[in-house]
Amino acid sequence: MKNILIVLTSQKTIGNTDKETGFHFSEFSHPYEFFIKHGYQVTVASPKGGECPITSPHPEDKINALFYGALEKMRVIKETVKFKDVLDKHFDAVFIAGGHGSMFDLANNKELAEIMNKTYSNDGILGAVCHGPAAFVGVKNEKRSYLVAGKKINSFTNNEEKATPYFDDMPFLLESKLIEQGAKFESSGPREPHLAVDERLVTGQNPESIELVVGAMHALLQ
């Protein structure tokens, strides 16, 4: 049985403002359900551990609705483990869910970087969607090169960010930062699905790209 780590943000607010944020629920629930149903062992972790804040709950989504109605499923979100507690564990893949909170506590996170570098160097897969690729910001490999340098990658774009109410509150623009660190950034139009796969690095542009990312990770794992 292969092991997958799903990463969620612990960030509850947009920076030091009182604007609430967290992880995009569908970007967790859909991958979690897919991986479980396909026989993977799933661990859910966050910087602080414990309960993670939900943003964009979308209760009309059938998979989300099933989660909300199942105490056992919701407990997974309320009892996440801390990154530091899984540093020594082996994962075949790491998937990072998005949500604006990711921009604040997943970027330049040393513990998460250690987990991802270990996974990738052991032929594992790294996947992320929407703001999830913020987790790659600042990550350098054993050669001290940026993880994303020279890699095809995408994420929530600058144009998509401009359409949100949080544009002026972001610590950086994700597209610009990934390009700055050497990524070969590619994208489609706003809120159009887009998948980028480069070796074992899998990224999706927005929530509309979730299934594409999960499907590509599954194919690589097989």
Phi and psi restraints in degrees (value plus and minus 20) as a CYANA .aco file:
   2 LYS   PHI    -105.9   -65.9
   2 LYS   PSI     128.7   168.7
   3 ASN   PHI    -125.4   -85.4
   3 ASN   PSI     111.5   151.5
   4 ILE   PHI    -142.4  -102.4
   4 ILE   PSI     114.3   154.3
   5 LEU   PHI    -122.2   -82.2
   5 LEU   PSI     103.2   143.2
   6 ILE   PHI    -122.1   -82.1
   6 ILE   PSI     109.3   149.3
   7 VAL   PHI    -127.1   -87.1
   7 VAL   PSI     111.6   151.6
   8 LEU   PHI    -142.4  -102.4
   8 LEU   PSI     134.2   174.2
   9 THR   PHI     -99.9   -59.9
   9 THR   PSI     130.2   170.2
  10 SER   PHI    -119.2   -79.2
  10 SER   PSI     -26.0    14.0
  11 GLN   PHI     -91.2   -51.2
  11 GLN   PSI     104.3   144.3
  12 LYS   PHI    -117.6   -77.6
  12 LYS   PSI     -40.2    -0.2
  13 THR   PHI    -151.4  -111.4
  13 THR   PSI     139.6   179.6
  14 ILE   PHI     -97.8   -57.8
  14 ILE   PSI      78.3   118.3
  15 GLY   PHI      39.9    79.9
  15 GLY   PSI    -151.7  -111.7
  16 ASN   PHI    -117.6   -77.6
  16 ASN   PSI      -6.9    33.1
  17 THR   PHI    -103.8   -63.8
  17 THR   PSI     158.8   198.8
  18 ASP   PHI    -119.0   -79.0
  18 ASP   PSI      -6.9    33.1
  19 LYS   PHI     -98.5   -58.5
  19 LYS   PSI     105.0   145.0
  20 GLU   PHI     -96.8   -56.8
  20 GLU   PSI     125.6   165.6
  21 THR   PHI    -169.0  -129.0
  21 THR   PSI    -185.4  -145.4
  22 GLY   PHI     137.3   177.3
  22 GLY   PSI    -167.8  -127.8
  23 PHE   PHI    -122.6   -82.6
  23 PHE   PSI     127.8   167.8
  24 HIS   PHI     -92.6   -52.6
  24 HIS   PSI      97.5   137.5
  25 PHE   PHI     -79.1   -39.1
  25 PHE   PSI     -63.8   -23.8
  26 SER   PHI     -84.9   -44.9
  26 SER   PSI     -47.2    -7.2
  27 GLU   PHI     -95.4   -55.4
  27 GLU   PSI     -29.3    10.7
  28 PHE   PHI    -124.6   -84.6
  28 PHE   PSI     -69.7   -29.7
  29 SER   PHI     -82.4   -42.4
  29 SER   PSI     -62.5   -22.5
  30 HIS   PHI     -85.7   -45.7
  30 HIS   PSI     -70.6   -30.6
  31 PRO   PHI     -81.4   -41.4
  31 PRO   PSI     -62.3   -22.3
  32 TYR   PHI     -78.1   -38.1
  32 TYR   PSI     -70.4   -30.4
  33 GLU   PHI     -81.7   -41.7
  33 GLU   PSI     -61.9   -21.9
  34 PHE   PHI     -82.5   -42.5
  34 PHE   PSI     -69.7   -29.7
  35 PHE   PHI     -84.2   -44.2
  35 PHE   PSI     -61.9   -21.9
  36 ILE   PHI     -82.7   -42.7
  36 ILE   PSI     -66.5   -26.5
  37 LYS   PHI     -85.9   -45.9
  37 LYS   PSI     -43.8    -3.8
  38 HIS   PHI    -116.9   -76.9
  38 HIS   PSI      -5.3    34.7
  39 GLY   PHI      66.5   106.5
  39 GLY   PSI      -6.0    34.0
  40 TYR   PHI    -106.3   -66.3
  40 TYR   PSI     131.5   171.5
  41 GLN   PHI    -109.0   -69.0
  41 GLN   PSI     102.1   142.1
  42 VAL   PHI    -134.3   -94.3
  42 VAL   PSI     110.5   150.5
  43 THR   PHI    -135.3   -95.3
  43 THR   PSI     117.7   157.7
  44 VAL   PHI    -133.9   -93.9
  44 VAL   PSI     105.1   145.1
  45 ALA   PHI    -151.5  -111.5
  45 ALA   PSI     140.0   180.0
  46 SER   PHI    -170.7  -130.7
  46 SER   PSI     145.6   185.6
  47 PRO   PHI     -77.9   -37.9
  47 PRO   PSI     -63.6   -23.6
  48 LYS   PHI    -118.3   -78.3
  48 LYS   PSI     -32.8     7.2
  49 GLY   PHI      53.4    93.4
  49 GLY   PSI     155.7   195.7
  50 GLY   PHI      54.2    94.2
  50 GLY   PSI    -175.0  -135.0
  51 GLU   PHI     -93.8   -53.8
  51 GLU   PSI     115.2   155.2
  52 CYS   PHI    -127.6   -87.6
  52 CYS   PSI     123.6   163.6
  53 PRO   PHI     -98.4   -58.4
  53 PRO   PSI     118.0   158.0
  54 ILE   PHI    -117.4   -77.4
  54 ILE   PSI     115.8   155.8
  55 THR   PHI    -146.0  -106.0
  55 THR   PSI     138.9   178.9
  56 SER   PHI      30.0    70.0
  56 SER   PSI      44.4    84.4
  57 PRO   PHI     -88.0   -48.0
  57 PRO   PSI     -50.9   -10.9
  58 HIS   PHI      21.2    61.2
  58 HIS   PSI      46.6    86.6
  59 PRO   PHI     -86.5   -46.5
  59 PRO   PSI     -34.7     5.3
  60 GLU   PHI     -94.0   -54.0
  60 GLU   PSI     -35.9     4.1
  61 ASP   PHI     -91.3   -51.3
  61 ASP   PSI     109.2   149.2
  62 LYS   PHI     -82.0   -42.0
  62 LYS   PSI     -61.9   -21.9
  63 ILE   PHI     -87.7   -47.7
  63 ILE   PSI     -60.7   -20.7
  64 ASN   PHI     -81.2   -41.2
  64 ASN   PSI     -63.9   -23.9
  65 ALA   PHI     -79.9   -39.9
  65 ALA   PSI     -59.5   -19.5
  66 LEU   PHI     -84.3   -44.3
  66 LEU   PSI     -57.3   -17.3
  67 PHE   PHI     -84.6   -44.6
  67 PHE   PSI     -68.9   -28.9
  68 TYR   PHI     -80.2   -40.2
  68 TYR   PSI     -49.1    -9.1
  69 GLY   PHI    -110.7   -70.7
  69 GLY   PSI     -17.7    22.3
  70 ALA   PHI    -142.3  -102.3
  70 ALA   PSI      92.0   132.0
  71 LEU   PHI     -80.5   -40.5
  71 LEU   PSI     -58.6   -18.6
  72 GLU   PHI     -83.0   -43.0
  72 GLU   PSI     -59.9   -19.9
  73 LYS   PHI     -88.2   -48.2
  73 LYS   PSI     -64.3   -24.3
  74 MET   PHI     -86.2   -46.2
  74 MET   PSI     -46.7    -6.7
  75 ARG   PHI     -83.9   -43.9
  75 ARG   PSI     -48.9    -8.9
  76 VAL   PHI     -80.2   -40.2
  76 VAL   PSI     -57.9   -17.9
  77 ILE   PHI     -96.3   -56.3
  77 ILE   PSI     -52.1   -12.1
  78 LYS   PHI    -103.5   -63.5
  78 LYS   PSI     -34.4     5.6
  79 GLU   PHI    -147.1  -107.1
  79 GLU   PSI      24.1    64.1
  80 THR   PHI     -86.9   -46.9
  80 THR   PSI     131.6   171.6
  81 VAL   PHI    -110.1   -70.1
  81 VAL   PSI     139.3   179.3
  82 LYS   PHI    -101.5   -61.5
  82 LYS   PSI     129.7   169.7
  83 PHE   PHI     -73.3   -33.3
  83 PHE   PSI     -62.8   -22.8
  84 LYS   PHI     -83.0   -43.0
  84 LYS   PSI     -41.5    -1.5
  85 ASP   PHI    -105.9   -65.9
  85 ASP   PSI     -25.8    14.2
  86 VAL   PHI    -142.7  -102.7
  86 VAL   PSI      -5.8    34.2
  87 LEU   PHI     -80.1   -40.1
  87 LEU   PSI     -51.4   -11.4
  88 ASP   PHI    -115.8   -75.8
  88 ASP   PSI     -18.4    21.6
  89 LYS   PHI    -109.9   -69.9
  89 LYS   PSI     133.7   173.7
  90 HIS   PHI    -114.5   -74.5
  90 HIS   PSI     111.6   151.6
  91 PHE   PHI    -146.8  -106.8
  91 PHE   PSI     117.3   157.3
  92 ASP   PHI    -101.4   -61.4
  92 ASP   PSI     -40.2    -0.2
  93 ALA   PHI    -177.6  -137.6
  93 ALA   PSI     130.7   170.7
  94 VAL   PHI    -143.9  -103.9
  94 VAL   PSI     107.7   147.7
  95 PHE   PHI    -137.9   -97.9
  95 PHE   PSI     110.0   150.0
  96 ILE   PHI    -130.9   -90.9
  96 ILE   PSI      96.8   136.8
  97 ALA   PHI     -95.5   -55.5
  97 ALA   PSI     134.3   174.3
  98 GLY   PHI    -114.8   -74.8
  98 GLY   PSI    -177.7  -137.7
  99 GLY   PHI      96.2   136.2
  99 GLY   PSI     125.1   165.1
 100 HIS   PHI     -79.5   -39.5
 100 HIS   PSI     -45.4    -5.4
 101 GLY   PHI     -78.3   -38.3
 101 GLY   PSI     -50.1   -10.1
 102 SER   PHI     -77.8   -37.8
 102 SER   PSI     -49.3    -9.3
 103 MET   PHI     -87.0   -47.0
 103 MET   PSI     -40.0     0.0
 104 PHE   PHI    -122.4   -82.4
 104 PHE   PSI     -54.9   -14.9
 105 ASP   PHI    -141.8  -101.8
 105 ASP   PSI     -21.2    18.8
 106 LEU   PHI    -122.5   -82.5
 106 LEU   PSI     -50.5   -10.5
 107 ALA   PHI     -87.7   -47.7
 107 ALA   PSI     118.3   158.3
 108 ASN   PHI      37.2    77.2
 108 ASN   PSI      11.3    51.3
 109 ASN   PHI    -111.5   -71.5
 109 ASN   PSI      92.0   132.0
 110 LYS   PHI     -84.7   -44.7
 110 LYS   PSI     -59.9   -19.9
 111 GLU   PHI     -87.0   -47.0
 111 GLU   PSI     -63.9   -23.9
 112 LEU   PHI     -85.5   -45.5
 112 LEU   PSI     -58.6   -18.6
 113 ALA   PHI     -80.5   -40.5
 113 ALA   PSI     -60.8   -20.8
 114 GLU   PHI     -82.9   -42.9
 114 GLU   PSI     -62.8   -22.8
 115 ILE   PHI     -83.4   -43.4
 115 ILE   PSI     -65.2   -25.2
 116 MET   PHI     -88.3   -48.3
 116 MET   PSI     -61.7   -21.7
 117 ASN   PHI     -82.8   -42.8
 117 ASN   PSI     -61.7   -21.7
 118 LYS   PHI     -83.2   -43.2
 118 LYS   PSI     -64.3   -24.3
 119 THR   PHI     -83.0   -43.0
 119 THR   PSI     -68.3   -28.3
 120 TYR   PHI     -87.4   -47.4
 120 TYR   PSI     -59.7   -19.7
 121 SER   PHI     -90.2   -50.2
 121 SER   PSI     -38.9     1.1
 122 ASN   PHI    -118.3   -78.3
 122 ASN   PSI       7.2    47.2
 123 ASP   PHI      48.0    88.0
 123 ASP   PSI       2.5    42.5
 124 GLY   PHI    -104.6   -64.6
 124 GLY   PSI     155.0   195.0
 125 ILE   PHI    -132.2   -92.2
 125 ILE   PSI     119.5   159.5
 126 LEU   PHI    -135.1   -95.1
 126 LEU   PSI     106.0   146.0
 127 GLY   PHI    -150.5  -110.5
 127 GLY   PSI     127.6   167.6
 128 ALA   PHI    -177.2  -137.2
 128 ALA   PSI     133.9   173.9
 129 VAL   PHI    -156.3  -116.3
 129 VAL   PSI     125.4   165.4
 130 CYS   PHI      42.0    82.0
 130 CYS   PSI    -130.7   -90.7
 131 HIS   PHI    -107.2   -67.2
 131 HIS   PSI     -24.3    15.7
 132 GLY   PHI     -76.5   -36.5
 132 GLY   PSI     -57.7   -17.7
 133 PRO   PHI     -80.4   -40.4
 133 PRO   PSI     -27.1    12.9
 134 ALA   PHI     -78.2   -38.2
 134 ALA   PSI     -46.0    -6.0
 135 ALA   PHI     -83.8   -43.8
 135 ALA   PSI     -42.8    -2.8
 136 PHE   PHI    -102.1   -62.1
 136 PHE   PSI     -34.6     5.4
 137 VAL   PHI     -85.2   -45.2
 137 VAL   PSI     105.0   145.0
 138 GLY   PHI      67.8   107.8
 138 GLY   PSI     -27.5    12.5
 139 VAL   PHI     -98.3   -58.3
 139 VAL   PSI     107.1   147.1
 140 LYS   PHI    -139.8   -99.8
 140 LYS   PSI     124.9   164.9
 141 ASN   PHI    -104.2   -64.2
 141 ASN   PSI    -193.0  -153.0
 142 GLU   PHI     -85.2   -45.2
 142 GLU   PSI     -38.7     1.3
 143 LYS   PHI    -110.3   -70.3
 143 LYS   PSI     -14.4    25.6
 144 ARG   PHI      46.6    86.6
 144 ARG   PSI       3.8    43.8
 145 SER   PHI    -118.7   -78.7
 145 SER   PSI     131.3   171.3
 146 TYR   PHI     -83.7   -43.7
 146 TYR   PSI     119.4   159.4
 147 LEU   PHI     -73.8   -33.8
 147 LEU   PSI     -59.4   -19.4
 148 VAL   PHI    -107.1   -67.1
 148 VAL   PSI     -27.0    13.0
 149 ALA   PHI     -79.6   -39.6
 149 ALA   PSI     104.9   144.9
 150 GLY   PHI      58.7    98.7
 150 GLY   PSI     -18.3    21.7
 151 LYS   PHI    -119.9   -79.9
 151 LYS   PSI     121.2   161.2
 152 LYS   PHI     -89.6   -49.6
 152 LYS   PSI     108.6   148.6
 153 ILE   PHI    -174.0  -134.0
 153 ILE   PSI     135.3   175.3
 154 ASN   PHI    -163.6  -123.6
 154 ASN   PSI     155.7   195.7
 155 SER   PHI    -190.2  -150.2
 155 SER   PSI    -196.6  -156.6
 156 PHE   PHI     -75.8   -35.8
 156 PHE   PSI     108.1   148.1
 157 THR   PHI    -106.7   -66.7
 157 THR   PSI     147.2   187.2
 158 ASN   PHI     -80.1   -40.1
 158 ASN   PSI     -61.1   -21.1
 159 ASN   PHI     -85.3   -45.3
 159 ASN   PSI     -58.3   -18.3
 160 GLU   PHI     -87.4   -47.4
 160 GLU   PSI     -57.2   -17.2
 161 GLU   PHI     -85.0   -45.0
 161 GLU   PSI     -57.8   -17.8
 162 LYS   PHI     -81.5   -41.5
 162 LYS   PSI     -44.0    -4.0
 163 ALA   PHI    -105.3   -65.3
 163 ALA   PSI     -23.8    16.2
 164 THR   PHI    -115.4   -75.4
 164 THR   PSI     142.5   182.5
 165 PRO   PHI     -99.2   -59.2
 165 PRO   PSI     -18.6    21.4
 166 TYR   PHI    -128.1   -88.1
 166 TYR   PSI     -13.0    27.0
 167 PHE   PHI     -72.4   -32.4
 167 PHE   PSI     -66.8   -26.8
 168 ASP   PHI     -95.6   -55.6
 168 ASP   PSI     -30.9     9.1
 169 ASP   PHI    -119.4   -79.4
 169 ASP   PSI     -24.2    15.8
 170 MET   PHI     -91.7   -51.7
 170 MET   PSI     121.4   161.4
 171 PRO   PHI     -90.0   -50.0
 171 PRO   PSI     -41.8    -1.8
 172 PHE   PHI    -186.6  -146.6
 172 PHE   PSI     145.8   185.8
 173 LEU   PHI    -113.2   -73.2
 173 LEU   PSI     104.6   144.6
 174 LEU   PHI     -82.4   -42.4
 174 LEU   PSI     -66.1   -26.1
 175 GLU   PHI     -76.8   -36.8
 175 GLU   PSI     -68.3   -28.3
 176 SER   PHI     -82.8   -42.8
 176 SER   PSI     -60.9   -20.9
 177 LYS   PHI     -87.3   -47.3
 177 LYS   PSI     -60.5   -20.5
 178 LEU   PHI     -84.6   -44.6
 178 LEU   PSI     -60.6   -20.6
 179 ILE   PHI     -84.4   -44.4
 179 ILE   PSI     -61.7   -21.7
 180 GLU   PHI     -78.7   -38.7
 180 GLU   PSI     -52.9   -12.9
 181 GLN   PHI    -113.9   -73.9
 181 GLN   PSI      -4.6    35.4
 182 GLY   PHI      78.9   118.9
 182 GLY   PSI     -15.1    24.9
 183 ALA   PHI     -89.3   -49.3
 183 ALA   PSI     126.7   166.7
 184 LYS   PHI    -110.5   -70.5
 184 LYS   PSI      64.4   104.4
 185 PHE   PHI     -93.3   -53.3
 185 PHE   PSI     115.4   155.4
 186 GLU   PHI    -155.4  -115.4
 186 GLU   PSI     134.4   174.4
 187 SER   PHI    -181.7  -141.7
 187 SER   PSI     147.8   187.8
 188 SER   PHI    -132.4   -92.4
 188 SER   PSI    -191.2  -151.2
 189 GLY   PHI     -87.7   -47.7
 189 GLY   PSI     146.9   186.9
 190 PRO   PHI     -73.1   -33.1
 190 PRO   PSI     108.7   148.7
 191 ARG   PHI      41.2    81.2
 191 ARG   PSI       2.9    42.9
 192 GLU   PHI    -118.1   -78.1
 192 GLU   PSI     121.0   161.0
 193 PRO   PHI     -82.9   -42.9
 193 PRO   PSI     122.0   162.0
 194 HIS   PHI    -173.4  -133.4
 194 HIS   PSI     111.3   151.3
 195 LEU   PHI    -137.9   -97.9
 195 LEU   PSI     115.3   155.3
 196 ALA   PHI    -143.8  -103.8
 196 ALA   PSI     109.3   149.3
 197 VAL   PHI    -148.8  -108.8
 197 VAL   PSI     104.1   144.1
 198 ASP   PHI    -155.9  -115.9
 198 ASP   PSI      88.7   128.7
 199 GLU   PHI      35.9    75.9
 199 GLU   PSI    -131.9   -91.9
 200 ARG   PHI    -133.8   -93.8
 200 ARG   PSI       6.1    46.1
 201 LEU   PHI    -132.1   -92.1
 201 LEU   PSI      98.0   138.0
 202 VAL   PHI    -142.8  -102.8
 202 VAL   PSI     102.7   142.7
 203 THR   PHI    -155.1  -115.1
 203 THR   PSI     128.9   168.9
 204 GLY   PHI    -146.1  -106.1
 204 GLY   PSI     127.0   167.0
 205 GLN   PHI     -92.6   -52.6
 205 GLN   PSI     -55.9   -15.9
 206 ASN   PHI    -179.7  -139.7
 206 ASN   PSI     158.7   198.7
 207 PRO   PHI     -77.5   -37.5
 207 PRO   PSI     -46.9    -6.9
 208 GLU   PHI     -88.8   -48.8
 208 GLU   PSI     -29.9    10.1
 209 SER   PHI    -123.2   -83.2
 209 SER   PSI     -15.1    24.9
 210 ILE   PHI     -76.4   -36.4
 210 ILE   PSI     -72.8   -32.8
 211 GLU   PHI     -82.1   -42.1
 211 GLU   PSI     -54.2   -14.2
 212 LEU   PHI     -83.7   -43.7
 212 LEU   PSI     -63.8   -23.8
 213 VAL   PHI     -85.7   -45.7
 213 VAL   PSI     -68.6   -28.6
 214 VAL   PHI     -82.6   -42.6
 214 VAL   PSI     -61.8   -21.8
 215 GLY   PHI     -83.5   -43.5
 215 GLY   PSI     -60.5   -20.5
 216 ALA   PHI     -87.6   -47.6
 216 ALA   PSI     -59.7   -19.7
 217 MET   PHI     -83.5   -43.5
 217 MET   PSI     -63.0   -23.0
 218 HIS   PHI     -81.0   -41.0
 218 HIS   PSI     -63.4   -23.4
 219 ALA   PHI     -81.3   -41.3
 219 ALA   PSI     -62.0   -22.0
 220 LEU   PHI     -87.7   -47.7
 220 LEU   PSI     -57.7   -17.7
 221 LEU   PHI     -86.8   -46.8
 221 LEU   PSI     -47.6    -7.6
